[in-house]
Amino acid sequence: MQSYEELLKRAREHLPQTEDKGRFEIPEINVQMSGKRTIVRNFNDICKVIRREPKGVAKYLFKELAVPGSIDSGQLFLQSKFSPDMVRKRIDLYVKEFVICHECGKPDTDIIKIGRLPMIRCQACGAKKSIGAR
């Protein structure tokens, strides 16, 4: 029979590698105004850091900012003028709602579907939370 310490060590070896919450940092948003449009030039980089599909993040931003837009060559195009601070706040809200675990506060989450219900699953603590319609 194995001791508690040996079992604990074996269990920790099977846990997924997680990011340290203190090291999780969203890159500074590179926003450019072009006529009546706002262009987020490093949109793909932001999506890579938060580990979410650009299409889903863009859909959220279009809804929150109440503006049409598109994604082209890794850049997000918004059909209105917005300050970098306004775009940053909306991205921070997205991260808080759809990336950070509601139980342990770590950013190591995935979006999964159980049946037809989308959920956020934390790789660090195993918590699950449904993503409901707002």
Buried (B, 14 or more C-beta within 10 A) or exposed (E): EEEEEEEEEEEEEEEEEBBEBEEBEBEEBBBEEEEEBBBBBBBBBBBEBBEBEBEBBBEBBBEBBEBEBEBEEBBBBBEEEBEBEBBBEBBEEBBEBBBBBEEBEBBBBEBEEEEEEBBBBBBBBEBBBEBEEE
